[in-house]
Amino acid sequence: MERVHARFPLGRAILFGSRARGDELVDSDYDLVLVSPAFDGMDWSDRIRAMQDLWDLDVGLESLCYTPREFARKAAEISTVAEAVREGRTVWGTPAPAV
Protein backbone atom coordinates (compact mmCIF):
# COMPACT_ATOMS: atom_id res chain seq x y z
CA MET A 1 0.00 0.00 0.00
CA GLU A 2 2.94 2.33 0.58
CA ARG A 3 3.83 2.25 -3.13
CA VAL A 4 0.26 3.08 -4.09
CA HIS A 5 0.07 5.84 -1.46
CA ALA A 6 3.35 7.36 -2.68
CA ARG A 7 1.91 7.73 -6.20
CA PHE A 8 -1.77 8.31 -5.32
CA PRO A 9 -2.12 9.69 -1.77
CA LEU A 10 -4.83 7.52 -0.29
CA GLY A 11 -7.60 8.73 1.94
CA ARG A 12 -8.83 5.19 2.38
CA ALA A 13 -8.32 1.64 1.14
CA ILE A 14 -10.81 -1.14 1.84
CA LEU A 15 -10.05 -4.82 1.40
CA PHE A 16 -13.20 -6.79 0.58
CA GLY A 17 -14.20 -10.17 -0.76
CA SER A 18 -12.71 -13.52 0.22
CA ARG A 19 -9.46 -12.12 1.63
CA ALA A 20 -11.36 -9.78 3.95
CA ARG A 21 -13.67 -12.60 5.05
CA GLY A 22 -10.77 -15.00 5.57
CA ASP A 23 -12.07 -17.69 3.21
CA GLU A 24 -9.66 -17.05 0.34
CA LEU A 25 -7.89 -19.73 -1.65
CA VAL A 26 -4.14 -19.65 -2.23
CA ASP A 27 -4.64 -18.03 -5.65
CA SER A 28 -7.52 -15.70 -4.72
CA ASP A 29 -7.06 -12.14 -5.94
CA TYR A 30 -7.11 -9.06 -3.75
CA ASP A 31 -10.25 -6.92 -4.00
CA LEU A 32 -9.59 -3.31 -3.03
CA VAL A 33 -11.54 -0.07 -3.05
CA LEU A 34 -9.02 2.77 -3.23
CA VAL A 35 -9.95 6.39 -2.57
CA SER A 36 -7.65 9.23 -3.61
CA PRO A 37 -8.14 12.80 -4.80
CA ALA A 38 -5.29 12.09 -7.24
CA PHE A 39 -7.71 10.02 -9.34
CA ASP A 40 -9.58 13.21 -10.27
CA GLY A 41 -9.38 13.79 -14.01
CA MET A 42 -8.06 10.30 -14.75
CA ASP A 43 -9.95 7.91 -16.99
CA TRP A 44 -11.23 4.79 -15.21
CA SER A 45 -9.01 2.51 -17.32
CA ASP A 46 -5.92 4.62 -16.54
CA ARG A 47 -6.61 4.28 -12.82
CA ILE A 48 -6.85 0.49 -13.09
CA ARG A 49 -3.73 0.28 -15.26
CA ALA A 50 -1.78 2.40 -12.76
CA MET A 51 -2.78 0.07 -9.91
CA GLN A 52 -1.73 -2.98 -11.93
CA ASP A 53 1.65 -1.34 -12.61
CA LEU A 54 2.19 -0.68 -8.89
CA TRP A 55 1.00 -4.13 -7.73
CA ASP A 56 3.93 -6.31 -6.72
CA LEU A 57 2.35 -9.52 -5.41
CA ASP A 58 2.14 -12.80 -7.31
CA VAL A 59 -1.66 -12.93 -7.07
CA GLY A 60 -4.14 -10.78 -8.94
CA LEU A 61 -5.63 -7.44 -8.02
CA GLU A 62 -9.16 -6.24 -8.63
CA SER A 63 -9.14 -2.53 -7.81
CA LEU A 64 -11.98 -0.04 -7.75
CA CYS A 65 -10.42 3.43 -7.77
CA TYR A 66 -12.48 6.48 -6.82
CA THR A 67 -12.09 10.13 -5.96
CA PRO A 68 -13.55 11.02 -2.54
CA ARG A 69 -16.68 12.46 -4.21
CA GLU A 70 -17.19 9.35 -6.38
CA PHE A 71 -16.64 7.12 -3.36
CA ALA A 72 -19.23 8.97 -1.27
CA ARG A 73 -21.79 8.66 -4.07
CA LYS A 74 -21.10 4.95 -4.65
CA ALA A 75 -21.11 4.16 -0.92
CA ALA A 76 -24.61 5.66 -0.66
CA GLU A 77 -25.96 3.50 -3.51
CA ILE A 78 -26.68 -0.21 -3.66
CA SER A 79 -23.28 -1.13 -5.05
CA THR A 80 -20.11 -3.14 -4.63
CA VAL A 81 -18.62 -0.13 -2.85
CA ALA A 82 -21.47 -0.02 -0.32
CA GLU A 83 -20.98 -3.74 0.33
CA ALA A 84 -17.22 -3.22 0.75
CA VAL A 85 -17.86 -0.45 3.28
CA ARG A 86 -20.24 -2.68 5.26
CA GLU A 87 -18.34 -5.96 5.09
CA GLY A 88 -14.76 -5.11 4.18
CA ARG A 89 -11.75 -4.12 6.26
CA THR A 90 -10.19 -0.68 6.09
CA VAL A 91 -6.48 -1.32 5.50
CA TRP A 92 -5.47 2.32 4.99
CA GLY A 93 -7.02 5.46 6.43
CA THR A 94 -9.81 5.77 8.95
CA PRO A 95 -12.98 3.69 8.73
CA ALA A 96 -16.28 5.51 8.64
CA PRO A 97 -18.07 5.60 12.00
CA ALA A 98 -20.68 2.90 12.56
CA VAL A 99 -24.27 4.04 12.19
QUIPEUR-V31504 format. One record per backbone hydrogen bond with DSSP energy under -1.0 kcal/mol. CO is the residue of the C=O (numbers start at 0). NH is the residue of the N-H. If there is no record, write none. Layout:
# QUIPEUR-V31504
<<CO,NH> <CO,NH>>
This chain:
# QUIPEUR-V31504
<<0,4> <1,5> <2,6> <3,7> <11,34> <12,90> <12,91> <13,32> <14,88> <16,20> <17,21> <17,22> <24,27> <29,61> <30,15> <31,63> <32,13> <33,65> <34,10> <34,11> <35,38> <36,39> <38,41> <42,46> <43,47> <44,48> <45,49> <46,50> <47,51> <48,52> <49,53> <50,54> <59,29> <61,31> <63,33> <65,35> <66,70> <67,71> <68,72> <69,73> <70,74> <71,75> <76,78> <78,82> <79,83> <80,84> <81,85> <82,86> <83,87> <88,14> <91,12>>
